Every structure is written in C-alpha cells, then in structure tokens.
Amino acid sequence: MSIKNDNKITIAVATDHGGVELKDLLCKELMNGGYDVQDLGVQIGETAQYPLQAALVAKAILEGRAERGLLVCGSGIGISIAANRFNGIRAALCRDEYDARMSRMHNDANVLVLGGRTTGVEVAKGILEVWLKTDFEGGRHVARVEMIDKINN
Ligand code: RB5
C-alpha cells in the first residue's frame, strides 16, 4: 500500500477502546506515508467515551489544527453520529473502498470513520488509501454539501 502525503496535510486521529489496535496501526501507516499525525488517543489499556473522542477530532479540524480526521470506535457508528453533530464536520463511516471513494467525491467528507470490530486491517488500509487519494468532485455536489450545515439553522 502507498499512503503518500503529497499535500503535507495533518490528520487528527482518535478512538475509544473499541478501536485502539486499528487506530495504532493506521497511525503508523500514515506516519510512514509522511503525514503529520495528531494521535488524540486513547492508548492501549485505556477506556474512553466515543462522543468525547469524536469531539477532539472535530475541534482539531474546526480550529484549524488539522485538515482531516480519522475516527474509530467498535462499530464506527457511535463516533460518526457524535462527530456529525458539529457543523463543518462531514464524517463518513466507510465499510469498503466504494464508500470511501463516494464520501470524498460526492460528500467532501473530512473525517473517515472505521469500525475497529467490524473492519479488518487490510480492508481498513485500502479504505484509508482510497479516501486520502480521492478528491471532491465539486460541481453539482457543492450546493448539496453546503446545505448540510445550513439545514438546522
Ligand atoms: C464501546 O464498547 C462501543 O460501544 C463503541 O466503541 C461503539 O461501537 C459505539 O458505537
């Protein structure tokens, strides 16, 4: 796999206890690929609450400390629900490379979410690689993406 960082982007990463092993492994992949990785925890043996972990990554992006985010929890579901409560965050729970591609091309997802108990390591690496190298398509999708943050105002 080649996760190469051509744009020198920073990725904020967090997990609860349901995804620590996958988080650690993907952090290594990202660092080997030249990404600036902010590992916001948790670490092996610790317990964490997924809404709080989601907030760490959401705030890192919204405050300009990271361009993208990677979140993991057991299923990926709880942490994606929590992250999407933040205006400006578009967190996509991806189970395969098609999800990853579409989340970037159509939804301009800025946070990738994976399930530590549902997605195997090699599949997760493939998802991450596709998600990082796929650009937002723009065009007709711009107005739709903008609607997301405006809809509850
Ligand atoms: C933690 O046990 C688990 O509930 C959490 O990681 C996640 O799967 C929630 O959606």
Backbone and ligand atoms as CSV (ligand in chain L), in Angstrom:
chain,resi,resn,atom,element,x,y,z
A,1,MET,N,N,0.850,-1.202,0.000
A,1,MET,CA,C,0.000,0.000,0.000
A,1,MET,C,C,0.881,1.247,0.000
A,2,SER,N,N,0.425,2.271,-0.659
A,2,SER,CA,C,1.191,3.527,-0.622
A,2,SER,C,C,0.280,4.678,-0.231
A,3,ILE,N,N,0.321,5.021,1.052
A,3,ILE,CA,C,-0.400,6.205,1.524
A,3,ILE,C,C,0.619,7.329,1.536
A,4,LYS,N,N,0.641,8.119,0.462
A,4,LYS,CA,C,1.660,9.154,0.364
A,4,LYS,C,C,1.025,10.522,0.539
A,5,ASN,N,N,1.688,11.352,1.338
A,5,ASN,CA,C,1.147,12.683,1.617
A,5,ASN,C,C,1.803,13.710,0.705
A,6,ASP,N,N,1.146,14.018,-0.405
A,6,ASP,CA,C,1.719,14.982,-1.349
A,6,ASP,C,C,1.415,16.414,-0.932
A,7,ASN,N,N,0.346,16.604,-0.171
A,7,ASN,CA,C,-0.072,17.973,0.181
A,7,ASN,C,C,0.352,18.374,1.587
A,8,LYS,N,N,1.074,17.489,2.268
A,8,LYS,CA,C,1.537,17.758,3.645
A,8,LYS,C,C,0.366,18.091,4.583
A,9,ILE,N,N,-0.648,17.294,4.555
A,9,ILE,CA,C,-1.786,17.564,5.422
A,9,ILE,C,C,-1.622,16.894,6.788
A,10,THR,N,N,-2.289,17.501,7.759
A,10,THR,CA,C,-2.281,16.976,9.121
A,10,THR,C,C,-3.590,16.224,9.350
A,11,ILE,N,N,-3.474,15.063,9.945
A,11,ILE,CA,C,-4.654,14.241,10.231
A,11,ILE,C,C,-4.772,14.043,11.736
A,12,ALA,N,N,-5.906,14.452,12.292
A,12,ALA,CA,C,-6.184,14.216,13.711
A,12,ALA,C,C,-6.876,12.857,13.839
A,13,VAL,N,N,-6.406,12.059,14.766
A,13,VAL,CA,C,-6.891,10.679,14.901
A,13,VAL,C,C,-7.337,10.437,16.337
A,14,ALA,N,N,-8.494,9.783,16.490
A,14,ALA,CA,C,-8.926,9.406,17.842
A,14,ALA,C,C,-9.788,8.155,17.772
A,15,THR,N,N,-9.841,7.484,18.894
A,15,THR,CA,C,-10.634,6.268,19.007
A,15,THR,C,C,-11.124,6.123,20.443
A,16,ASP,N,N,-12.106,5.275,20.644
A,16,ASP,CA,C,-12.386,4.822,22.010
A,16,ASP,C,C,-11.710,3.450,22.162
A,17,HIS,N,N,-12.002,2.749,23.248
A,17,HIS,CA,C,-11.325,1.475,23.495
A,17,HIS,C,C,-11.702,0.398,22.481
A,18,GLY,N,N,-12.744,0.638,21.701
A,18,GLY,CA,C,-13.182,-0.355,20.704
A,18,GLY,C,C,-12.336,-0.375,19.445
A,19,GLY,N,N,-11.391,0.569,19.334
A,19,GLY,CA,C,-10.641,0.630,18.070
A,19,GLY,C,C,-9.180,0.970,18.214
A,20,VAL,N,N,-8.635,0.780,19.420
A,20,VAL,CA,C,-7.253,1.208,19.679
A,20,VAL,C,C,-6.250,0.508,18.763
A,21,GLU,N,N,-6.410,-0.799,18.594
A,21,GLU,CA,C,-5.414,-1.540,17.799
A,21,GLU,C,C,-5.416,-1.045,16.354
A,22,LEU,N,N,-6.609,-0.871,15.808
A,22,LEU,CA,C,-6.702,-0.396,14.419
A,22,LEU,C,C,-6.171,1.031,14.319
A,23,LYS,N,N,-6.526,1.854,15.277
A,23,LYS,CA,C,-6.028,3.246,15.288
A,23,LYS,C,C,-4.506,3.276,15.297
A,24,ASP,N,N,-3.883,2.480,16.155
A,24,ASP,CA,C,-2.419,2.479,16.254
A,24,ASP,C,C,-1.778,2.052,14.935
A,25,LEU,N,N,-2.353,1.018,14.352
A,25,LEU,CA,C,-1.813,0.505,13.101
A,25,LEU,C,C,-1.922,1.530,11.965
A,26,LEU,N,N,-3.072,2.199,11.909
A,26,LEU,CA,C,-3.274,3.176,10.830
A,26,LEU,C,C,-2.441,4.441,11.065
A,27,CYS,N,N,-2.222,4.792,12.315
A,27,CYS,CA,C,-1.330,5.923,12.610
A,27,CYS,C,C,0.062,5.640,12.067
A,28,LYS,N,N,0.531,4.411,12.259
A,28,LYS,CA,C,1.859,4.042,11.749
A,28,LYS,C,C,1.896,4.150,10.236
A,29,GLU,N,N,0.842,3.644,9.582
A,29,GLU,CA,C,0.775,3.721,8.109
A,29,GLU,C,C,0.851,5.168,7.655
A,30,LEU,N,N,0.092,6.013,8.330
A,30,LEU,CA,C,0.050,7.430,7.944
A,30,LEU,C,C,1.410,8.092,8.161
A,31,MET,N,N,2.025,7.811,9.269
A,31,MET,CA,C,3.340,8.422,9.556
A,31,MET,C,C,4.372,7.935,8.547
A,32,ASN,N,N,4.324,6.651,8.208
A,32,ASN,CA,C,5.240,6.122,7.189
A,32,ASN,C,C,5.004,6.786,5.835
A,33,GLY,N,N,3.775,7.228,5.608
A,33,GLY,CA,C,3.437,7.888,4.351
A,33,GLY,C,C,3.734,9.380,4.366
A,34,GLY,N,N,4.285,9.874,5.461
A,34,GLY,CA,C,4.691,11.273,5.516
A,34,GLY,C,C,3.635,12.223,6.060
A,35,TYR,N,N,2.561,11.690,6.602
A,35,TYR,CA,C,1.522,12.554,7.174
A,35,TYR,C,C,1.937,13.038,8.551
A,36,ASP,N,N,1.470,14.237,8.855
A,36,ASP,CA,C,1.603,14.741,10.209
A,36,ASP,C,C,0.390,14.203,10.967
A,37,VAL,N,N,0.615,13.313,11.914
A,37,VAL,CA,C,-0.483,12.646,12.626
A,37,VAL,C,C,-0.600,13.187,14.043
A,38,GLN,N,N,-1.783,13.633,14.398
A,38,GLN,CA,C,-2.047,14.009,15.786
A,38,GLN,C,C,-2.854,12.890,16.419
A,39,ASP,N,N,-2.195,12.071,17.214
A,39,ASP,CA,C,-2.867,10.958,17.879
A,39,ASP,C,C,-3.485,11.473,19.181
A,40,LEU,N,N,-4.799,11.626,19.168
A,40,LEU,CA,C,-5.502,12.203,20.320
A,40,LEU,C,C,-6.019,11.118,21.271
A,41,GLY,N,N,-5.533,9.919,21.084
A,41,GLY,CA,C,-5.857,8.822,21.990
A,41,GLY,C,C,-7.135,8.095,21.588
A,42,VAL,N,N,-7.522,7.104,22.371
A,42,VAL,CA,C,-6.842,6.670,23.586
A,42,VAL,C,C,-5.740,5.656,23.257
A,43,GLN,N,N,-5.012,5.254,24.310
A,43,GLN,CA,C,-3.947,4.274,24.119
A,43,GLN,C,C,-4.399,2.921,24.691
A,44,ILE,N,N,-3.655,1.905,24.324
A,44,ILE,CA,C,-3.962,0.532,24.752
A,44,ILE,C,C,-4.141,0.479,26.269
A,45,GLY,N,N,-5.218,-0.167,26.700
A,45,GLY,CA,C,-5.457,-0.334,28.133
A,45,GLY,C,C,-6.322,0.755,28.731
A,46,GLU,N,N,-6.549,1.825,27.979
A,46,GLU,CA,C,-7.392,2.915,28.481
A,46,GLU,C,C,-8.820,2.763,27.964
A,47,THR,N,N,-9.740,3.359,28.693
A,47,THR,CA,C,-11.132,3.399,28.262
A,47,THR,C,C,-11.477,4.840,27.930
A,48,ALA,N,N,-12.329,5.022,26.931
A,48,ALA,CA,C,-12.738,6.387,26.582
A,48,ALA,C,C,-14.175,6.360,26.091
A,49,GLN,N,N,-14.806,7.522,26.133
A,49,GLN,CA,C,-16.196,7.646,25.681
A,49,GLN,C,C,-16.195,8.183,24.253
A,50,TYR,N,N,-16.865,7.464,23.359
A,50,TYR,CA,C,-16.741,7.836,21.943
A,50,TYR,C,C,-17.238,9.247,21.609
A,51,PRO,N,N,-18.254,9.795,22.299
A,51,PRO,CA,C,-18.642,11.174,21.930
A,51,PRO,C,C,-17.515,12.183,22.215
A,52,LEU,N,N,-16.789,11.943,23.310
A,52,LEU,CA,C,-15.703,12.862,23.663
A,52,LEU,C,C,-14.531,12.726,22.691
A,53,GLN,N,N,-14.281,11.515,22.245
A,53,GLN,CA,C,-13.203,11.305,21.271
A,53,GLN,C,C,-13.560,11.948,19.928
A,54,ALA,N,N,-14.827,11.831,19.557
A,54,ALA,CA,C,-15.283,12.475,18.312
A,54,ALA,C,C,-15.087,13.980,18.400
A,55,ALA,N,N,-15.383,14.546,19.569
A,55,ALA,CA,C,-15.265,15.998,19.753
A,55,ALA,C,C,-13.815,16.461,19.628
A,56,LEU,N,N,-12.870,15.652,20.075
A,56,LEU,CA,C,-11.452,16.032,19.969
A,56,LEU,C,C,-11.052,16.233,18.513
A,57,VAL,N,N,-11.459,15.305,17.679
A,57,VAL,CA,C,-11.100,15.394,16.254
A,57,VAL,C,C,-11.885,16.505,15.569
A,58,ALA,N,N,-13.166,16.609,15.883
A,58,ALA,CA,C,-13.990,17.666,15.269
A,58,ALA,C,C,-13.396,19.037,15.583
A,59,LYS,N,N,-13.024,19.255,16.831
A,59,LYS,CA,C,-12.475,20.560,17.223
A,59,LYS,C,C,-11.108,20.799,16.584
A,60,ALA,N,N,-10.302,19.776,16.471
A,60,ALA,CA,C,-8.989,19.937,15.821
A,60,ALA,C,C,-9.175,20.443,14.390
A,61,ILE,N,N,-10.174,19.936,13.705
A,61,ILE,CA,C,-10.426,20.381,12.319
A,61,ILE,C,C,-11.033,21.779,12.321
A,62,LEU,N,N,-12.054,21.985,13.129
A,62,LEU,CA,C,-12.769,23.262,13.111
A,62,LEU,C,C,-11.884,24.409,13.599
A,63,GLU,N,N,-10.914,24.096,14.441
A,63,GLU,CA,C,-9.995,25.137,14.948
A,63,GLU,C,C,-8.724,25.250,14.104
A,64,GLY,N,N,-8.667,24.503,13.011
A,64,GLY,CA,C,-7.570,24.648,12.057
A,64,GLY,C,C,-6.283,23.944,12.427
A,65,ARG,N,N,-6.363,23.012,13.390
A,65,ARG,CA,C,-5.154,22.278,13.781
A,65,ARG,C,C,-4.924,21.043,12.926
A,66,ALA,N,N,-5.937,20.658,12.170
A,66,ALA,CA,C,-5.827,19.505,11.264
A,66,ALA,C,C,-6.737,19.741,10.066
A,67,GLU,N,N,-6.363,19.165,8.937
A,67,GLU,CA,C,-7.203,19.293,7.736
A,67,GLU,C,C,-8.213,18.152,7.640
A,68,ARG,N,N,-7.795,16.993,8.100
A,68,ARG,CA,C,-8.653,15.813,8.020
A,68,ARG,C,C,-8.660,15.086,9.356
A,69,GLY,N,N,-9.625,14.165,9.497
A,69,GLY,CA,C,-9.703,13.374,10.712
A,69,GLY,C,C,-9.926,11.907,10.420
A,70,LEU,N,N,-9.504,11.088,11.367
A,70,LEU,CA,C,-9.762,9.644,11.315
A,70,LEU,C,C,-10.280,9.239,12.683
A,71,LEU,N,N,-11.466,8.639,12.702
A,71,LEU,CA,C,-12.077,8.210,13.956
A,71,LEU,C,C,-12.365,6.718,13.899
A,72,VAL,N,N,-12.199,6.071,15.037
A,72,VAL,CA,C,-12.507,4.642,15.129
A,72,VAL,C,C,-13.242,4.402,16.441
A,73,CYS,N,N,-14.290,3.591,16.398
A,73,CYS,CA,C,-14.847,3.010,17.629
A,73,CYS,C,C,-15.181,1.566,17.293
A,74,GLY,N,N,-15.829,0.852,18.171
A,74,GLY,CA,C,-16.073,-0.564,17.923
A,74,GLY,C,C,-16.777,-0.807,16.599
A,75,SER,N,N,-17.923,-0.177,16.432
A,75,SER,CA,C,-18.697,-0.327,15.198
A,75,SER,C,C,-18.464,0.806,14.218
A,76,GLY,N,N,-17.952,1.905,14.710
A,76,GLY,CA,C,-17.829,3.119,13.894
A,76,GLY,C,C,-19.095,3.960,13.919
A,77,ILE,N,N,-20.158,3.416,14.460
A,77,ILE,CA,C,-21.460,4.092,14.380
A,77,ILE,C,C,-21.562,5.238,15.384
A,78,GLY,N,N,-21.318,4.923,16.651
A,78,GLY,CA,C,-21.489,5.960,17.683
A,78,GLY,C,C,-20.607,7.170,17.446
A,79,ILE,N,N,-19.376,6.922,17.080
A,79,ILE,CA,C,-18.415,8.014,16.942
A,79,ILE,C,C,-18.720,8.853,15.696
A,80,SER,N,N,-19.320,8.239,14.686
A,80,SER,CA,C,-19.700,9.022,13.496
A,80,SER,C,C,-20.937,9.862,13.782
A,81,ILE,N,N,-21.866,9.317,14.536
A,81,ILE,CA,C,-23.055,10.101,14.921
A,81,ILE,C,C,-22.617,11.328,15.707
A,82,ALA,N,N,-21.718,11.113,16.662
A,82,ALA,CA,C,-21.258,12.225,17.504
A,82,ALA,C,C,-20.506,13.270,16.680
A,83,ALA,N,N,-19.616,12.835,15.814
A,83,ALA,CA,C,-18.813,13.783,15.027
A,83,ALA,C,C,-19.695,14.635,14.129
A,84,ASN,N,N,-20.741,14.041,13.617
A,84,ASN,CA,C,-21.605,14.768,12.680
A,84,ASN,C,C,-22.517,15.788,13.357
A,85,ARG,N,N,-22.478,15.868,14.678
A,85,ARG,CA,C,-23.202,16.928,15.384
A,85,ARG,C,C,-22.517,18.285,15.233
A,86,PHE,N,N,-21.263,18.267,14.788
A,86,PHE,CA,C,-20.501,19.514,14.660
A,86,PHE,C,C,-20.656,20.069,13.249
A,87,ASN,N,N,-21.169,21.300,13.155
A,87,ASN,CA,C,-21.256,21.940,11.852
A,87,ASN,C,C,-19.870,22.047,11.243
A,88,GLY,N,N,-19.774,21.679,9.982
A,88,GLY,CA,C,-18.482,21.736,9.297
A,88,GLY,C,C,-17.783,20.387,9.270
A,89,ILE,N,N,-18.300,19.454,10.053
A,89,ILE,CA,C,-17.732,18.102,10.038
A,89,ILE,C,C,-18.624,17.202,9.182
A,90,ARG,N,N,-17.983,16.512,8.272
A,90,ARG,CA,C,-18.684,15.528,7.441
A,90,ARG,C,C,-17.945,14.202,7.637
A,91,ALA,N,N,-18.449,13.441,8.606
A,91,ALA,CA,C,-17.807,12.187,8.979
A,91,ALA,C,C,-18.502,11.031,8.270
A,92,ALA,N,N,-17.719,10.229,7.569
A,92,ALA,CA,C,-18.286,9.124,6.784
A,92,ALA,C,C,-17.796,7.789,7.321
A,93,LEU,N,N,-18.740,6.991,7.767
A,93,LEU,CA,C,-18.436,5.617,8.180
A,93,LEU,C,C,-18.320,4.772,6.921
A,94,CYS,N,N,-17.159,4.265,6.665
A,94,CYS,CA,C,-16.906,3.529,5.420
A,94,CYS,C,C,-16.597,2.065,5.718
A,95,ARG,N,N,-17.294,1.201,5.013
A,95,ARG,CA,C,-17.084,-0.246,5.165
A,95,ARG,C,C,-16.276,-0.823,4.016
A,96,ASP,N,N,-16.167,-0.081,2.930
A,96,ASP,CA,C,-15.407,-0.585,1.780
A,96,ASP,C,C,-14.880,0.594,0.966
A,97,GLU,N,N,-14.145,0.286,-0.073
A,97,GLU,CA,C,-13.490,1.339,-0.851
A,97,GLU,C,C,-14.497,2.170,-1.648
A,98,TYR,N,N,-15.617,1.552,-2.014
A,98,TYR,CA,C,-16.654,2.326,-2.724
A,98,TYR,C,C,-17.178,3.441,-1.815
A,99,ASP,N,N,-17.482,3.085,-0.562
A,99,ASP,CA,C,-17.928,4.107,0.407
A,99,ASP,C,C,-16.893,5.217,0.514
A,100,ALA,N,N,-15.632,4.821,0.621
A,100,ALA,CA,C,-14.553,5.802,0.793
A,100,ALA,C,C,-14.499,6.747,-0.405
A,101,ARG,N,N,-14.570,6.183,-1.611
A,101,ARG,CA,C,-14.496,6.998,-2.830
A,101,ARG,C,C,-15.669,7.959,-2.901
A,102,MET,N,N,-16.873,7.435,-2.676
A,102,MET,CA,C,-18.072,8.285,-2.780
A,102,MET,C,C,-18.099,9.362,-1.698
A,103,SER,N,N,-17.615,9.023,-0.514
A,103,SER,CA,C,-17.649,10.006,0.585
A,103,SER,C,C,-16.763,11.204,0.281
A,104,ARG,N,N,-15.732,10.975,-0.516
A,104,ARG,CA,C,-14.870,12.080,-0.920
A,104,ARG,C,C,-15.436,12.774,-2.167
A,105,MET,N,N,-15.780,12.014,-3.180
A,105,MET,CA,C,-16.201,12.605,-4.460
A,105,MET,C,C,-17.489,13.395,-4.332
A,106,HIS,N,N,-18.452,12.859,-3.608
A,106,HIS,CA,C,-19.785,13.484,-3.553
A,106,HIS,C,C,-20.033,14.280,-2.279
A,107,ASN,N,N,-19.436,13.862,-1.173
A,107,ASN,CA,C,-19.770,14.475,0.121
A,107,ASN,C,C,-18.635,15.304,0.723
A,108,ASP,N,N,-17.487,15.298,0.080
A,108,ASP,CA,C,-16.323,16.032,0.594
A,108,ASP,C,C,-16.085,15.707,2.075
A,109,ALA,N,N,-16.197,14.444,2.414
A,109,ALA,CA,C,-16.027,14.026,3.822
A,109,ALA,C,C,-14.656,14.456,4.328
A,110,ASN,N,N,-14.642,15.077,5.496
A,110,ASN,CA,C,-13.351,15.485,6.066
A,110,ASN,C,C,-12.939,14.597,7.242
A,111,VAL,N,N,-13.796,13.657,7.598
A,111,VAL,CA,C,-13.433,12.673,8.629
A,111,VAL,C,C,-13.807,11.274,8.120
A,112,LEU,N,N,-12.839,10.392,8.153
A,112,LEU,CA,C,-13.089,8.984,7.833
A,112,LEU,C,C,-13.351,8.241,9.135
A,113,VAL,N,N,-14.405,7.430,9.150
A,113,VAL,CA,C,-14.727,6.643,10.342
A,113,VAL,C,C,-14.659,5.158,9.993
A,114,LEU,N,N,-14.022,4.413,10.877
A,114,LEU,CA,C,-13.907,2.964,10.686
A,114,LEU,C,C,-14.347,2.235,11.946
A,115,GLY,N,N,-14.815,1.017,11.767
A,115,GLY,CA,C,-15.202,0.180,12.899
A,115,GLY,C,C,-14.065,-0.763,13.257
A,116,GLY,N,N,-13.539,-0.604,14.455
A,116,GLY,CA,C,-12.419,-1.444,14.888
A,116,GLY,C,C,-12.795,-2.903,15.064
A,117,ARG,N,N,-14.091,-3.159,15.302
A,117,ARG,CA,C,-14.543,-4.544,15.500
A,117,ARG,C,C,-15.247,-5.095,14.271
A,118,THR,N,N,-15.344,-4.274,13.239
A,118,THR,CA,C,-16.108,-4.712,12.061
A,118,THR,C,C,-15.288,-4.753,10.780
A,119,THR,N,N,-14.196,-4.004,10.746
A,119,THR,CA,C,-13.420,-3.907,9.516
A,119,THR,C,C,-12.009,-4.423,9.755
A,120,GLY,N,N,-11.615,-5.384,8.962
A,120,GLY,CA,C,-10.293,-5.988,9.097
A,120,GLY,C,C,-9.192,-5.010,8.703
A,121,VAL,N,N,-8.004,-5.332,9.159
A,121,VAL,CA,C,-6.869,-4.426,8.982
A,121,VAL,C,C,-6.593,-4.136,7.506
A,122,GLU,N,N,-6.541,-5.154,6.687
A,122,GLU,CA,C,-6.175,-4.929,5.281
A,122,GLU,C,C,-7.266,-4.150,4.554
A,123,VAL,N,N,-8.516,-4.444,4.881
A,123,VAL,CA,C,-9.623,-3.686,4.275
A,123,VAL,C,C,-9.546,-2.235,4.723
A,124,ALA,N,N,-9.261,-2.035,5.996
A,124,ALA,CA,C,-9.167,-0.674,6.539
A,124,ALA,C,C,-8.054,0.114,5.857
A,125,LYS,N,N,-6.917,-0.520,5.618
A,125,LYS,CA,C,-5.808,0.162,4.937
A,125,LYS,C,C,-6.227,0.590,3.529
A,126,GLY,N,N,-6.926,-0.300,2.850
A,126,GLY,CA,C,-7.385,0.018,1.493
A,126,GLY,C,C,-8.371,1.172,1.496
A,127,ILE,N,N,-9.277,1.160,2.449
A,127,ILE,CA,C,-10.261,2.243,2.585
A,127,ILE,C,C,-9.545,3.562,2.820
A,128,LEU,N,N,-8.590,3.550,3.738
A,128,LEU,CA,C,-7.854,4.774,4.076
A,128,LEU,C,C,-7.103,5.317,2.861
A,129,GLU,N,N,-6.468,4.424,2.134
A,129,GLU,CA,C,-5.697,4.848,0.959
A,129,GLU,C,C,-6.615,5.508,-0.080
A,130,VAL,N,N,-7.733,4.860,-0.367
A,130,VAL,CA,C,-8.671,5.414,-1.356
A,130,VAL,C,C,-9.221,6.748,-0.867
A,131,TRP,N,N,-9.571,6.809,0.404
A,131,TRP,CA,C,-10.163,8.032,0.979
A,131,TRP,C,C,-9.189,9.201,0.883
A,132,LEU,N,N,-7.908,8.928,1.104
A,132,LEU,CA,C,-6.910,10.004,1.072
A,132,LEU,C,C,-6.595,10.476,-0.333
A,133,LYS,N,N,-6.681,9.585,-1.294
A,133,LYS,CA,C,-6.243,9.987,-2.640
A,133,LYS,C,C,-7.400,10.450,-3.531
A,134,THR,N,N,-8.630,10.380,-3.034
A,134,THR,CA,C,-9.780,10.774,-3.850
A,134,THR,C,C,-10.176,12.216,-3.564
A,135,ASP,N,N,-10.313,12.996,-4.627
A,135,ASP,CA,C,-10.683,14.410,-4.487
A,135,ASP,C,C,-12.198,14.598,-4.548
A,136,PHE,N,N,-12.643,15.678,-3.955
A,136,PHE,CA,C,-14.047,16.105,-4.061
A,136,PHE,C,C,-14.307,16.489,-5.518
A,137,GLU,N,N,-15.450,16.048,-6.028
A,137,GLU,CA,C,-15.780,16.291,-7.433
A,137,GLU,C,C,-16.264,17.719,-7.670
A,138,GLY,N,N,-16.765,18.373,-6.631
A,138,GLY,CA,C,-17.274,19.741,-6.788
A,138,GLY,C,C,-18.539,19.750,-7.638
A,139,GLY,N,N,-18.674,20.776,-8.490
A,139,GLY,CA,C,-19.819,20.866,-9.408
A,139,GLY,C,C,-21.147,20.836,-8.694
A,140,ARG,N,N,-22.022,19.937,-9.136
A,140,ARG,CA,C,-23.380,19.872,-8.576
A,140,ARG,C,C,-23.396,19.485,-7.097
A,141,HIS,N,N,-22.271,18.945,-6.611
A,141,HIS,CA,C,-22.235,18.498,-5.218
A,141,HIS,C,C,-21.954,19.636,-4.229
A,142,VAL,N,N,-21.454,20.745,-4.715
A,142,VAL,CA,C,-21.076,21.839,-3.816
A,142,VAL,C,C,-22.294,22.353,-3.048
A,143,ALA,N,N,-23.346,22.677,-3.770
A,143,ALA,CA,C,-24.536,23.244,-3.120
A,143,ALA,C,C,-25.150,22.242,-2.138
A,144,ARG,N,N,-25.103,20.973,-2.492
A,144,ARG,CA,C,-25.678,19.948,-1.605
A,144,ARG,C,C,-24.890,19.847,-0.308
A,145,VAL,N,N,-23.585,19.873,-0.440
A,145,VAL,CA,C,-22.744,19.799,0.762
A,145,VAL,C,C,-22.962,21.040,1.629
A,146,GLU,N,N,-23.096,22.201,0.984
A,146,GLU,CA,C,-23.323,23.435,1.756
A,146,GLU,C,C,-24.660,23.382,2.503
A,147,MET,N,N,-25.642,22.706,1.912
A,147,MET,CA,C,-26.960,22.583,2.561
A,147,MET,C,C,-26.896,21.849,3.897
A,148,ILE,N,N,-25.926,20.978,4.036
A,148,ILE,CA,C,-25.861,20.139,5.244
A,148,ILE,C,C,-25.744,20.999,6.494
A,149,ASP,N,N,-24.850,21.980,6.437
A,149,ASP,CA,C,-24.634,22.829,7.628
A,149,ASP,C,C,-25.730,23.853,7.811
A,150,LYS,N,N,-26.451,24.176,6.729
A,150,LYS,CA,C,-27.482,25.214,6.828
A,150,LYS,C,C,-28.819,24.646,7.267
A,151,ILE,N,N,-28.996,23.360,7.184
A,151,ILE,CA,C,-30.327,22.766,7.281
A,151,ILE,C,C,-30.968,22.938,8.656
A,152,ASN,N,N,-30.133,22.981,9.712
A,152,ASN,CA,C,-30.749,23.119,11.050
A,152,ASN,C,C,-30.580,24.498,11.635
A,153,ASN,N,N,-30.211,25.471,10.787
A,153,ASN,CA,C,-30.095,26.844,11.277
A,153,ASN,C,C,-31.440,27.579,11.166
L,1,RB5,C1,C,-17.745,0.529,23.070
L,1,RB5,O1,O,-17.863,-0.695,23.714
L,1,RB5,C2,C,-18.662,0.579,21.856
L,1,RB5,O2,O,-19.968,0.747,22.240
L,1,RB5,C3,C,-18.245,1.714,20.942
L,1,RB5,O3,O,-16.929,1.529,20.575
L,1,RB5,C4,C,-19.011,1.887,19.651
L,1,RB5,O4,O,-19.140,0.683,18.973
L,1,RB5,C5,C,-20.257,2.640,19.722
L,1,RB5,O5,O,-20.903,2.948,18.717
